[in-house]
Amino acid sequence: MTDYNKGLMSFLDESPTAFHAVASIKKKLVANGYSELAESEKWDLTEGGRYFVTRNDSSIIAFSVPHFNFTGFMISAAHSDSPAFKVKENPEIVENGYVKLNIEGYRGMLMASWLDRPLSVAGRVIVKSGNRYEVKLVNVDRDLLIIPNVAIHMNRDVNKNQTWNAQVDMLPILGSSDDTKGSFMRIVAEAAEVNEEEIISHDLFIYARDKGKVWGGSDEYISAPHLDDLQCVYGCLEGFLGAKPSSSVPVLAVFDNEETGSLSKQGADSTFLEDVLRRISLSCGKDEEGYYRSVSSSFMVSADNAHALHPNHPEKADPVNRPAINKGIVIKFNAAQHYTTDAVSCAVYRDMCESNDIPVQVFTNRSDSRGGSTLGNVSNAHVSINTVDIGLAQLAMHSCYETAGAKDTKHLACAMTIFYSKTFRTDKSGTFELVD
């Protein structure tokens, strides 16, 4: 396994939820000399300083300041969340001799992938200490739950056109009613190292316990939970940390709630990115005019994984734009602007990659089917920047166990190292530069 995939697998193991992903990113940033800022405090930035700020414990923006007279911002945006099941308040359902958890779907998952595999629960709890409300991350790090299938003898049509009802079919078993009733919050409290009565609220999610694997006849594939989109998060983070200083401010943005449309205070459709860029500009002595000039000479990479050509269903793909696993970074296009890529942003990013022997390929949806959208077009409504949408080719997107290429993590990390070492410039004549 390459060092990039070892690092990716370690990151995935540490990140069963968006909260844990951000905590893992923070840990790595601190180890590389970055200091935490608070949105509620005054920012006194210094030339050469390295910083990060979080929102809701599930989104994070990191940046460094090469010098106060910077040209613009070089930004990547990826997301920390994945489709999953969220545990409701009053979580236990006791019936028919079982204790089950009352859950609801957190957007768009392949439900069948969650059946008959070991699961557990992780997230955050809020505890009260005096007049303060404190956040405690929690991961019940053991096989705790299973969502059982119905035997084929009782459902003869299961292999035909099966549908799944989240309130009926997808409730995980915690244990028997005789032994386990009333124990769920106690188990969570023990894992959080607090008393059960101290917990006054929670954001808890079910996650698959399966570890990441490298596999295939030539070890060419990786499979793991959360590849969409933590593979892109990891590649962008590696590039961010490995880059050389340039005339621009490098910005790593990781947002929560992309899978639900980014409509939250910590999502890409919030003011988080705009707030941070404006505060950087103000702290560096720029006025409002200077901020707008910096934004005009900025560039964003919106990084979210892409659909690979499926081995058994090639008819689902566009006739000619058919990304392959391990064939490099995927540039994503959509005429309706669900992806932000246009001729300018594609040219800049593609040329940067190809000039450095990093392979690129193209994704478009079939013209008779609508795909998803991602971070770039949403964040551009708040900060309008030349943006390219990219990703890494993968199979089984929104499964709780996805598959991608063992070579492609390195492709992205290398590309983003180069990207963050560059400065983007635009002028009134409609020409653009990407320079060292």
Salt bridges, closest charged atoms under 4 A:
GLU36 OE2 - LYS26 NZ 3.62
GLU39 OE2 - ARG55 NH2 2.59
ASP44 OD1 - LYS42 NZ 2.85
ASP57 OD2 - ARG124 NH1 2.92
ASP81 OD1 - HIS79 ND1 3.01
GLU89 OE2 - HIS202 NE2 3.74
GLU95 OE2 - LYS100 NZ 2.72
ASP141 OD1 - ARG209 NH1 2.76
ASP143 OD1 - ARG209 NE 2.91
ASP157 OD1 - LYS160 NZ 3.40
GLU190 OE2 - ARG186 NH1 3.29
ASP203 OD1 - LYS86 NZ 3.23
ASP203 OD2 - ARG124 NE 2.85
ASP210 OD1 - ARG117 NH1 3.04
ASP228 OD1 - HIS79 NE2 3.45
ASP228 OD2 - HIS398 NE2 3.29
ASP229 OD2 - HIS79 NE2 3.98
GLU238 OE2 - LYS28 NZ 2.43
GLU258 OE1 - HIS79 NE2 3.23
GLU259 OE2 - HIS79 NE2 3.82
GLU259 OE1 - HIS398 NE2 3.12
ASP269 OD1 - HIS382 NE2 2.78
GLU274 OE2 - ARG278 NE 3.23
ASP275 OD2 - ARG55 NH2 3.08
ASP304 OD1 - HIS79 NE2 3.11
GLU315 OE2 - HIS313 ND1 2.69
ASP368 OD2 - ARG366 NH2 2.74
ASP408 OD1 - HIS411 ND1 2.80
ASP436 OD1 - LYS422 NZ 2.77
